[in-house]
Amino acid sequence: MGFVSFLGRVLFASLFILSAWQLYNEFGANDGLAAKDFAIKFSGLQKNLSSKLGVRVPDVDVRHLVGITIFMKGVGGILFVFYSTLAACLLLLHLVLTTPILYDFYNYPPDQPQYHLLLNEFLLSTALCGALLFFVGMKNSILKRQLKKKTPKTKTGVNMRLCSIRHKWGC
């Protein structure tokens, strides 16, 4: 069971590690295609939030957001292979922060093809969040079960004498 669990963690983490590697390779002097796409999506989110909330959302350098995304995916994926709860929390934080920005299906009417593609990706990211929450919950429950296990009590000389007396008298 240990090898199957390890293989599952490797396969799950490879999604994030390979994605971070691809994003890192695209992220060069001209910030890459991913940063440009992220900037467009983030500006759309800023406009939506400022129109709905009535306050101006502060400007953020998109290059820093992409760098943080690369870090969270890469380090979180590598640590996840080694059964780390911190890694699961990093990946979960990454998904919670970037999913609504990157997969903005809510900006399109349902009759456009982008709506269905973005909704599908949004739901897949939501499923990954659920898997990470499941991982954290299972790891915590396993640790609690291990702490609750009682160690067997050793029999001392007094206890052994009482047992032999009871056995002789038929108690």
C-alpha positions in Angstrom: 0.0 0.0 0.0 2.9 2.3 0.7 4.2 2.2 -2.9 0.7 2.8 -4.4 0.3 5.8 -2.1 3.7 7.2 -3.2 2.9 6.6 -6.8 -0.4 8.4 -6.4 1.3 11.4 -4.8 3.9 11.5 -7.6 1.3 11.4 -10.3 -0.8 14.1 -8.5 2.2 16.3 -7.9 3.5 15.9 -11.4 0.5 17.9 -12.6 1.7 20.9 -10.6 5.4 20.4 -11.1 5.2 20.1 -14.9 2.8 23.1 -15.0 5.3 25.2 -12.9 8.2 24.1 -15.2 6.3 25.1 -18.3 5.3 28.4 -16.7 8.9 29.1 -15.7 10.2 28.3 -19.2 7.6 30.7 -20.8 8.4 33.4 -18.2 11.3 35.2 -19.7 12.4 38.8 -20.4 9.1 39.6 -22.1 7.1 38.0 -19.3 5.8 35.2 -21.6 2.3 34.4 -22.9 1.1 33.2 -19.5 1.8 36.5 -17.8 0.0 38.4 -20.5 -3.0 36.1 -20.3 -2.9 36.4 -16.5 -2.7 40.3 -16.8 -5.8 40.4 -19.0 -7.7 38.1 -16.7 -6.6 39.9 -13.5 -7.6 43.3 -15.0 -11.0 41.9 -15.8 -11.3 40.7 -12.2 -10.2 44.1 -10.9 -12.9 45.8 -13.0 -15.6 43.4 -11.8 -14.7 43.8 -8.1 -14.4 47.6 -8.3 -17.8 47.9 -10.0 -19.5 45.5 -7.6 -17.8 46.7 -4.4 -17.6 50.3 -5.3 -14.0 50.6 -4.2 -10.9 50.6 -6.4 -8.9 47.4 -6.2 -5.1 48.2 -5.9 -2.9 47.5 -8.9 -0.6 44.5 -8.5 2.4 43.7 -10.7 1.4 40.6 -12.6 5.0 39.4 -12.8 5.1 39.0 -9.1 1.8 37.0 -9.2 3.2 34.7 -11.8 6.4 34.3 -9.8 4.5 33.4 -6.7 2.4 31.0 -8.7 5.5 29.2 -10.1 6.9 29.0 -6.5 3.7 27.6 -5.0 3.2 25.1 -7.8 6.9 23.9 -7.8 7.7 23.8 -4.1 4.2 22.5 -3.2 4.4 19.8 -5.8 7.8 18.6 -4.8 6.9 18.6 -1.1 3.6 16.8 -1.8 5.6 13.8 -3.0 7.1 13.6 0.5 3.7 13.5 2.2 3.7 17.0 3.5 0.6 18.8 4.8 2.4 22.1 4.2 2.6 21.2 0.5 -1.1 20.4 0.3 -1.9 23.8 1.9 0.4 25.6 -0.6 -1.2 23.9 -3.5 -4.7 24.5 -2.1 -3.9 28.2 -1.6 -2.6 28.4 -5.1 -5.8 26.9 -6.5 -8.1 29.1 -4.4 -6.3 32.2 -5.5 -5.8 31.5 -9.2 -8.9 29.5 -10.2 -11.4 32.4 -10.1 -8.9 34.6 -12.0 -7.8 32.2 -14.7 -11.1 30.4 -15.3 -13.5 33.4 -15.5 -16.5 31.6 -17.0 -18.7 34.2 -15.2 -17.7 36.9 -17.7 -19.2 35.0 -20.7 -22.8 34.2 -21.5 -23.7 30.5 -21.5 -24.2 30.4 -25.3 -20.5 31.2 -26.1 -18.1 28.3 -26.4 -15.6 29.9 -24.0 -18.1 29.7 -21.2 -18.2 25.8 -21.3 -14.4 25.5 -21.7 -13.7 27.8 -18.8 -16.5 26.3 -16.6 -15.0 22.8 -17.2 -11.5 24.0 -16.2 -13.0 25.8 -13.2 -14.7 22.6 -12.1 -11.6 20.5 -12.5 -9.6 23.0 -10.3 -12.4 22.7 -7.8 -12.1 18.9 -7.8 -8.3 19.3 -7.2 -9.2 21.5 -4.2 -11.4 18.7 -3.0 -8.7 16.1 -3.4 -6.3 18.3 -1.4 -8.8 18.8 1.3 -9.4 15.1 1.4 -5.6 14.5 1.7 -5.3 16.9 4.6 -8.3 15.4 6.4 -7.1 11.9 6.0 -3.6 12.7 7.1 -5.0 14.4 10.2 -7.3 11.5 11.0 -4.5 9.0 10.6 -2.3 11.0 13.0 -5.2 11.2 15.6 -5.8 7.5 15.4 -2.1 6.7 16.0 -2.1 9.0 19.0 -5.2 7.3 20.4 -3.8 3.8 20.3 -3.0 2.6 23.8 0.3 1.0 24.5 -0.1 -2.4 26.2 0.5 -2.3 29.9 3.4 -4.4 31.2 2.7 -6.7 34.1 4.7 -5.9 37.2 5.7 -8.4 39.9 2.7 -7.4 42.1 0.3 -7.9 39.3 1.8 -11.3 38.4 1.5 -12.4 42.1 -2.1 -11.4 42.2 -2.9 -13.3 39.0 -1.2 -16.4 40.4 -3.1 -16.1 43.7 -6.4 -15.7 41.8 -5.6 -18.7 39.6 -4.8 -20.9 42.7 -8.0 -20.0 44.5 -10.1 -20.3 41.3 -11.1 -16.6 41.2 
